[in-house]
Structure formats: C-alpha cells, structure tokens
Amino acid sequence: MERHIESEDQAGGGAGLSSRPPPIERRDFDPFGELDRIAILIGRMYEAHRDDASSLEARAYRIAYRILDVVNLDGAAAMGDIHTRHDRPYAVLRSLQKGVWTAYLCATLGVPEDERAEVIAAAMSANLAMASLQNVLERQESGPTPQQREVIRRHPEESAAMLKARGVTSRLWLRTVREHHERLDGSGYPAGLRGSEIAKSAMLVGFSDTLTAMITPGGVKRAPRSPASALAELTELADKAYPRSLIYTVCGRLGAYPPGTAVRMADGSLAVVLRPGEDPRRPYAAMVVRPDGTRVARPRPLEACRISAVLPVSELPALDHANLWGYSRRDRWL
C-alpha cells in the first residue's frame, strides 16, 4: 500500500479520470490505515498546488477513487473513523470528512458512477481558497473578524477560480465548488441561488460540509456535536437548506445513530456505534467502558443495543479502531 503513496507523488497532471489506480482488494483492506494514507495525500495535495499546479487534478482524482474504494468496501468503518478522530490537521480533517461523506451520499443516492470521482474531488477542494484560514480559525479564541468573514463568503468562487487556473476543466467539479454553500431557500452564498438553480452535486457537498462542521471541534472552543445529534438537527433543514429526499434517505439508511456515535447504554456502560441495525434505533455497538467505569480490554459487538443517551465523542476513551470494527483479526465480526 505504501507504494501507492510514492507513485502518486511522482504522478504528473492531466491524467484525470483515466488515471484510476487499481481498486483496493479486500484481502489487503485496512480502512483505518488507508484513511491515514489518504489524509497524508490530501495534505500533500494542498501543499503541492502552490508549486506544481499541473498535478492538482490528477492527485484529486486519485484520492477520490481511493475514498470511493474505502466507502464501497466498508462505509461504516470509514464513518466510524472520521466521526471519532479529530487528531489530523484541521483543513485535512475537514477535506477527508467531506470526501467520505460525499462518497457515501453518491452511492446512497445513486449518483452515476462516472461522476462520483468529480463530485468527491469537488468536496475535497471546495475550500482551497481558505485552507490556511481554516487552520487559523480552528485555533482562534474569538469568532471570525469582518475581513475573515469576507474571505469565507468569497471562497466558493475563488476556490473554483484557483482550480480552473490550475487546469481543472470539469464543469461539474467547478460548478459544485461554486455552489456548495447555496441553499434551497435562497439563504446561501455567494449568489443566493434557489431550488433547481443549484446543482444536485452541490447539495450533496453542501450537506457533507455542514454536517462535518457540526461534528468537528472548531474555533472559539466550539464543542462538537455527536453525529446523531448533527443528523437530527439537519432534519429540521429539510426543504429549507437541503432536499427532504436527501436528508430522509440518509437517516433511513444510517438509522438514529450513525457509526462512530458515542452512546450510554441502558445499563450505564459506554459504547461506540459500529453499524446500523435492522431497527434504526437499535444499532450494533461495542462496549468500551463497563458500568463500573473500567475499560473493556477487548470490546465485542453487541446486537440490537438499548441506548439511553447520546454522548460527546470526547467522553470515549482512546479507541482501537481496528479492534472495534474487526480488522485486527482475519475474520471480521460483522
């Protein structure tokens, strides 16, 4: 797997959609190690575009395909990773989160397969013009200044302009970036578009952007919401910001507790949700802290869990993701 990172650094630009790397084979599959490698590549993409504009398009497409492979092989594990890990650089973290969520939405909502890499590339590069500002805001004790707010408001158009100047020719990619902060009711920016004026792909990326912003620690020491709370809050925006069909399809597939949600069980123990169950309110989860407060050395999945409360991810102990999702042994639990 490390050879992919090395070869990607040497890749030139202009390869585009034809440069799809070999798909990940299940026998070699480690979703958490792969997401770590993808995060490194996203960081390199942001750094390289300043010196080697010709490589941005090829890099973004290859990263998008790798994200697609991870989500196709185990979307629940991918979501568990991005919902519980906040230890990556902020701009990289947000790009990875949006890439994973957008890949999931593309698959769930039936986006044509030949468009998915473009939409994921748009999700990862939508904040290109404010990547440096994102890292500043994440550490900033106060809210955005008027000057910073202006940068935020301009970033969809400026990111699209930067991408075009660096050789991106895909109309879908560029339009998605320009419109990813537009909202159905016209309350978005920069153009205040409404309804069908907004590209469907921009709705997917905008939804991913809003949800991942809610679950990630931000500036002014903002405490992140849980994935379950964020998704529940977004249902209130149905047909205002995002299409009702998008929100309710996602809620129907993931249930009330998306993978990576920290929960308190009915017996007082703490657990992390692994995958949806047949009952949307009773997912598969794994206990990580017993009712008496002691750590569970080797968590095991629990079926049809009875959950009493949703907790901040910060209340969970350090997680062994490979062990929880069954990748520390040859056979997976679920």
N, C-alpha and C positions, 0 to 999 in steps of 0.2 A: 504493500500500500504506500510506503514512503516514496517509492519510485514515481508515483503519480505526482507528488508534490514537486519533485525535482524536474520532471519533464514539463510540468506546467509552467515553471519559472522560465523555461527556455522557449516556450511557445511564442510564436510571432502573432501579429494581428491578422485580421481579415479572414480567419478560418470560419468564424460564425457558427451557424447551425450545423455545418458539415463536420465540425470538429468534436463531435460527441465522443467522449472517452469510452472505453469498454465498460459495460454495466458491471456493477459490483455483484459478485457471485455470493450466493447465500452461505456457502461453506466458509467464505472468508469474512463474513459480515460481523462487524462490531460497530453498532450505531454510535456509541459514545466516543470511541476512538476516531471514527470517521468524522463526526461533528467537530471534534477538536482540530482535525486536519483542515476541515473546511473553514473553520474560524481563522486559522493561520492564513489560508489562501485569501480570504476576504480582506484581512489586514494588509496583505501584500498587494492586493488589487488597488486598495485606496492609496498606498504609498507609490505604486508604480505609475499610476495615471499621471502623476506630475512630471515624470521623466520620460515615460515611454507610452505616449498616448495611443500608439498603434496596437498595443497589447490589451487594452481595456476590454474591447468587445469579446475577444476570444477567451480571456480569463473569466469574464462574467458568465458566458455561456457554459463553459466547462464546470464552473462552480454550480450553476443552476442544475445541470444534469446530475451532479453528484448529490445535491439536495433531493432531487426527484427520486434517485435510487434509494436513498435512506428512507424517505417517507413511504415509497412504494413497498419496501421490504418490512418496515416496522414503524408506521406513523406514530403509534402510541409511545414507543420508546423515544422517538425524536422529540415529541411534545414533552415527555417527562424531563428530558434534558433541558430544553430551553425554558421550561417553566420553573425549574428548581435551581438552575445555575446562573449566578449573576457575577461570576468572577472573571469574565472576559472584558477587554476594553469596551467602553460603552457603545461607541459607534459600531464596532464589530459585532457586539452582542445584539444590538437592535437589528442590524442587517441580517444576521443569522436567524434571529427570531422571525423576522418578516419573511425571509426566504422559506423557512419550514412551514409557517402558517399558510403562505400563499401556495406552496406546493400542495398542501393538504386541501385547500379550497379548490384548486384547479381540478384535482382528482375527484373530490366530492361532488362538485357542481358540473362536471363533465366538460370542462374547457378542452377544446381539440388538442390532441397530443402534440401536434406540430406548432402550437402556440405557447405551450406551457413554459418552455425554457425562456422565451422572451418576456413573459409576464413575471417570472421569478427574477430574471435579471433586472427588470424594472423595479421590483420590490427592493432588491439589494442596493440599487444605485440611486434610488429616488431622493436620498438626502446627500448626494455627492457634494453639493454646493455648501452644505452646512455641517459636514462631518467634523471639522475642527471645533465649530461652535458647540456641537453636541457634547463633546468631551468637556468643554468648559462649563456648560450648563449643568452637567452631571455633578460637578464639584462645587458649583456656585451656591453660596448660602442664601442669596436673595433671588427673587424672580427675574425674568429677562428684562433688560433695560429697553428703552424705546428703540435704540439702534439695533439691539439683538432681535427684537420683535419684527423689525423691518426685514432683517436677513431671513428670519423664519418665514415671513409672508412671501418673500421673493423666491425662496429656494426651489419650488417646483419648476418654475420657468428657467431659473438659472441652472439647475441640475440638468434639465433637458438640453439647454444650450451647450453646456460643457460636454455632454455625451455626444451631441451632434458634431461638435468641433473635434472630438476625439475619434470620429469615424463611425459612430453608431448610425446606421441607416434605417433600422426597423421603425416603421411608422407606429406600430403597436407599442413597442418599447417606449418611444419618445412621448407618444400621447398619454400612455399610462402614467409616466412620470409627471407630466404637466398637470394631470387632472386628479392625482391621487388624494388631494385634500379638498376636492369638490364634494358637495353633499346634495342629496336628492332635493331638499327643500330650498336650495339656493344659498344656504348659510356658509358654504365653504369658500375657499380661495384657491387661486388668485383671481379667477374670472367670475365667480358667483354662478356657475352653471347649474342647471336644474334637470332633474329627471333623465330622460333619454338623451339629453345633450352630453351626458357623461359616459365615457367608455365603461363597459362592464368590467373590463380588466382593472380599471382604475378603482372601481368599487371594491374589488377583491383586495387590492393592495392597500386601499384606504382603511378597510376593515382590519386587515392584519396590522397596519401601523397603529391604529387606535388601540386595539386590544393589547398589543405588546408593550405600548407605552404605559398602559394601566398596570401591567403586572411587573414592571421593572422599576427598581429604585431610581428616582430622578433627583433633579435639583431641589433646593430648599428642603433637603432631607425628607422628601416625599416618601411615605411608606407605600410599598407596592400592594396592590390588591391581589387576592388569590385568583387563579384562572377561573374558578367557578363564579366568584363574585363579579369579575370583569365581564364574563359572558352573560350573566344575568342582567347586569347593568346595560349591556348593549341591546338587549331585547327591547328596552324602552325607546331605542332609537329606530325601531322598525318603521320603514316608510317615511322617516324624517331624514336620517343621515344615510341609511343603507336599506336595500330592498328587504322586505319582510321574508321573502323566499330564501334569501341568503342566510339570514340570522336563524330562522327556524329550521332550515335544513341542517345547519351546523349543530344546533342544540339537539336536534333529533338524533344525529349520529354520535355525538360525544356524550350525551346524557347531561345530567345536572353537575357532574364532577369530571372535568377534563383530566387526562393523565397529567400527573405532576401536582395535583391539588393536595395540599396538606389537610388532614381531617382528624377530628377526635371521634373515636368510636363510642358506641353506646356503653361499653364497659370502662371508659376513661382512658384507654390506650391511645397512642398517636400512630397514625398510619399515613402512607402516601398512596394515592390512587395510581394504579398501573394501567388499567384498560377499562373501557366501558363494559358493563354487564348487560344481560338481556333486559333487566329492569333498569331504566335510566337513572333511578335514584339509589341503586344498589350495585355499585361497580366492583370490579376486582381491585383489591388493595393489599398492601403488605404492612403489617405492624412493625414499627421501628422503635417504639418505646412502650414498655408494658404499663399497665395501670399503676404499678407502684413506682414508676419513674425510672426504672432500669432499662438500659439499652438492650435491644434484641441483637444477639450476635449474628445469627443467620436468619434474616427475615424470610418468611414463607408467604406466598399469596393466599389471601382469604377470599372466598367466593361470596357473592351476594351480601356485601358488608352492610351493616346497620350503622349509619353515620349520624352523629348527634350535632356536630358543628364543623364549619369550615374554618381553618386557621391560616395565619400568615405563614408563608414558606419559612420565614426566619425562625419559627418555633420548632422546626425539624432539626435533628442532629445532622452532622455531616453524613451524606448518603453515599453508599457504594452502588452506583447506578447499574453497573454490570451485574452485580449480585441480585439486586432488586428485580430487574427485568429479565433475569435468567440467562445472561450471557457469560457467566463465569464458569459454566459447565457446557458440555457438548449439547445436552438436551435442554431446551427451554421449558419453563413451567407452563406457559400459556400459548 
